[in-house]
Amino acid sequence: GVDHYYMDLKEVLMRHPGPKCLPSSLRIASAFLLGLMRRDKDVQLQVTHQLQRIIAKSSCESLIGPAGIGFHPDHLLVHTACSGVANKLKISYYYDFPYCTYPVLVHLRRWMLDMRFTLRDVEMELAPEQVANRKRLVATYDSQVKACFSNLEQLEATVEGYPQERLLEPVMVVAGSDDASSDGSEAVDNSEKDQQADTSTDKIGRAHV
């Protein structure tokens, strides 16, 4: 199973406060005093440091974080935090649902990520009971149902239309090295990069939601 850890981070109500010369309000003042007005970079570093402590304490060998498809600020923040510890363990990035159901968002984010990493797709088909469980779990976020799906019926249709879990895994690219795999990492030469990107996704069992 999967254990959980509550980071107890304060919610950031205001990510990008305006110039100090602007007229203040009680809402801005209270957010500042409660520490709810912070830059994304500050929060990201805090998440990275907590991840480092968890990894050191648990000795875990793999980490799964968001790919940032859809460009949700929180998902991008956590993606960056996970990338900050990626050199210490195997890392995978999951396709952010429901944004991953929009091809234009997937292609745009993949293009941005492919500029930084060599990535391979891993696809896991969900069993019917897992699809039903995902419907139930997504529906528990009452505030998101209308914002993301308009209604419960559309939510269920969207989940049924995407009965899979997809991950992105960085691939180490090493050209002409005799000890390319000496650290246990998967290595390919540059001539294989484009071929890997175009191959069909791997099937590695069923996802646990």
C-alpha positions as CSV (number, residue, x, y, z in Angstrom):
1,G,0.0,0.0,0.0
2,V,0.9,3.7,0.0
3,D,1.5,5.6,3.3
4,H,0.6,9.2,3.6
5,Y,2.3,12.3,5.1
6,Y,0.6,15.5,5.9
7,M,2.9,18.4,5.3
8,D,0.8,21.0,7.1
9,L,1.6,23.8,4.7
10,K,-0.3,27.0,4.9
11,E,-2.6,27.8,2.0
12,V,-1.3,30.5,-0.3
13,L,-4.3,32.8,-0.8
14,M,-2.2,35.4,-2.7
15,R,0.6,34.1,-4.8
16,H,1.6,37.3,-6.5
17,P,0.9,40.4,-4.3
18,G,0.9,43.7,-6.1
19,P,3.2,46.6,-5.5
20,K,3.3,47.9,-1.9
21,C,2.2,51.3,-3.0
22,L,-1.3,50.0,-3.8
23,P,-4.0,50.7,-1.2
24,S,-4.2,48.0,1.3
25,S,-7.3,46.2,2.6
26,L,-8.2,44.1,5.6
27,R,-8.1,41.0,3.5
28,I,-4.5,41.7,2.2
29,A,-3.4,42.6,5.7
30,S,-4.8,39.5,7.3
31,A,-3.3,37.3,4.6
32,F,0.1,38.9,5.1
33,L,0.0,38.5,8.9
34,L,-1.1,34.9,8.6
35,G,1.7,34.1,6.2
36,L,-0.7,33.4,3.4
37,M,0.9,35.8,1.0
38,R,4.0,34.1,-0.4
39,R,5.9,33.6,-3.7
40,D,5.5,30.3,-5.4
41,K,9.3,29.9,-5.2
42,D,9.2,30.1,-1.4
43,V,6.5,27.4,-1.2
44,Q,8.3,25.2,-3.7
45,L,11.5,25.3,-1.8
46,Q,9.6,24.4,1.4
47,V,8.0,21.4,-0.4
48,T,11.4,20.3,-1.8
49,H,13.0,20.4,1.7
50,Q,10.1,18.3,3.2
51,L,10.5,15.8,0.3
52,Q,14.2,15.5,1.1
53,R,13.5,14.7,4.7
54,I,10.8,12.1,3.8
55,I,13.1,10.4,1.3
56,A,16.0,10.3,3.9
57,K,13.7,9.0,6.6
58,S,11.8,6.4,4.5
59,S,14.6,5.3,2.1
60,C,12.0,5.1,-0.6
61,E,13.4,4.3,-4.1
62,S,10.7,6.0,-6.3
63,L,8.6,9.1,-6.4
64,I,5.5,10.0,-8.4
65,G,4.7,13.7,-9.0
66,P,2.5,15.7,-11.4
67,A,3.6,16.3,-14.9
68,G,1.9,19.7,-14.9
69,I,-0.4,19.1,-17.8
70,G,-3.0,21.9,-17.7
71,F,-0.5,24.3,-16.1
72,H,-2.3,24.4,-12.7
73,P,-0.1,26.5,-10.4
74,D,-0.1,24.0,-7.6
75,H,0.8,21.1,-9.9
76,L,3.6,23.1,-11.5
77,L,4.9,23.9,-8.1
78,V,4.9,20.3,-6.9
79,H,6.4,19.2,-10.2
80,T,9.3,21.5,-9.7
81,A,9.8,20.3,-6.1
82,C,9.8,16.7,-7.2
83,S,12.3,17.5,-10.0
84,G,14.5,19.0,-7.3
85,V,15.0,15.5,-5.7
86,A,14.9,13.5,-8.9
87,N,18.6,12.7,-8.8
88,K,18.2,10.8,-5.6
89,L,15.7,8.2,-6.8
90,K,13.5,6.9,-9.7
91,I,10.9,9.5,-10.5
92,S,7.7,9.4,-12.6
93,Y,5.3,12.1,-13.5
94,Y,1.6,11.4,-13.8
95,Y,-0.7,12.8,-16.4
96,D,-2.9,15.4,-14.5
97,F,-6.6,14.5,-14.7
98,P,-8.8,16.0,-16.1
99,Y,-6.5,18.3,-18.0
100,C,-4.9,15.3,-19.7
101,T,-8.2,14.6,-21.5
102,Y,-7.5,17.7,-23.6
103,P,-5.0,16.8,-26.4
104,V,-3.8,20.4,-26.9
105,L,-2.8,20.7,-23.2
106,V,-1.0,17.3,-23.4
107,H,0.9,18.2,-26.5
108,L,1.9,21.6,-25.2
109,R,3.2,20.4,-21.9
110,R,4.9,17.4,-23.5
111,W,6.7,19.7,-25.9
112,M,7.9,21.8,-22.9
113,L,9.1,18.8,-21.0
114,D,10.7,17.1,-24.0
115,M,12.9,20.2,-24.3
116,R,14.3,19.4,-20.9
117,F,14.3,15.6,-20.6
118,T,14.2,12.5,-22.7
119,L,10.9,10.9,-21.6
120,R,9.1,7.7,-22.2
121,D,5.4,7.0,-21.8
122,V,4.1,4.3,-19.5
123,E,0.4,3.5,-19.7
124,M,-1.7,1.4,-17.3
125,E,-5.2,0.4,-18.0
126,L,-7.7,0.7,-15.2
127,A,-9.9,-2.2,-14.2
128,P,-13.7,-1.5,-14.1
129,E,-13.7,-1.3,-10.3
130,Q,-10.8,1.2,-10.4
131,V,-12.8,3.4,-12.8
132,A,-15.8,3.3,-10.5
133,N,-13.5,4.1,-7.6
134,R,-12.0,7.1,-9.5
135,K,-15.5,8.4,-10.1
136,R,-16.3,8.3,-6.4
137,L,-13.0,9.9,-5.4
138,V,-13.2,12.7,-7.9
139,A,-16.8,13.4,-7.0
140,T,-15.8,14.0,-3.3
141,Y,-14.3,17.4,-4.4
142,D,-17.6,19.2,-4.5
143,S,-16.0,22.5,-5.3
144,Q,-14.3,21.1,-8.4
145,V,-17.2,19.2,-9.9
146,K,-18.9,22.3,-11.4
147,A,-15.6,24.1,-12.2
148,C,-14.0,21.2,-14.1
149,F,-17.0,19.1,-15.3
150,S,-20.1,21.3,-15.1
151,N,-22.1,18.5,-13.4
152,L,-21.7,15.0,-12.0
153,E,-22.9,13.3,-15.1
154,Q,-20.2,14.9,-17.2
155,L,-17.6,14.0,-14.5
156,E,-18.6,10.3,-14.8
157,A,-18.5,10.4,-18.6
158,T,-15.1,12.0,-18.5
159,V,-13.7,9.4,-16.2
160,E,-15.2,6.6,-18.3
161,G,-13.7,8.1,-21.4
162,Y,-10.2,8.0,-19.9
163,P,-9.9,4.5,-18.2
164,Q,-6.1,4.6,-17.8
165,E,-3.2,6.0,-15.9
166,R,-0.3,7.4,-17.8
167,L,3.1,8.3,-16.5
168,L,6.2,10.0,-17.9
169,E,9.6,8.6,-16.9
170,P,12.9,10.3,-17.6
171,V,15.4,8.3,-19.6
172,M,19.1,8.8,-19.2
173,V,20.7,9.5,-22.5
174,V,24.4,8.5,-22.7
175,A,26.2,8.3,-26.0
176,G,29.3,6.3,-26.5
177,S,29.9,5.4,-22.8
178,D,31.1,1.9,-21.8
179,D,29.8,2.4,-18.3
180,A,26.5,4.1,-19.2
181,S,24.5,1.8,-17.0
182,S,27.0,1.4,-14.2
183,D,24.7,3.3,-11.8
184,G,21.7,1.1,-12.6
185,S,20.0,3.8,-14.7
186,E,18.5,3.0,-18.0
187,A,20.6,4.4,-20.8
188,V,20.1,4.9,-24.5
189,D,22.1,6.6,-27.2
190,N,20.9,9.7,-29.0
191,S,20.1,7.7,-32.1
192,E,17.4,5.9,-30.2
193,K,15.8,9.0,-28.6
194,D,13.3,9.7,-31.4
195,Q,12.5,6.0,-31.8
196,Q,11.7,5.7,-28.2
197,A,9.5,8.7,-28.2
198,D,7.4,7.3,-31.0
199,T,7.0,3.7,-29.8
200,S,3.7,2.6,-28.3
201,T,3.4,2.9,-24.5
202,D,4.4,0.1,-22.2
203,K,1.9,-2.0,-20.4
204,I,3.0,-2.6,-16.8
205,G,-0.1,-3.9,-15.1
206,R,-3.0,-2.1,-13.5
207,A,-2.9,1.2,-11.7
208,H,-4.0,1.6,-8.1
209,V,-6.0,4.8,-7.7
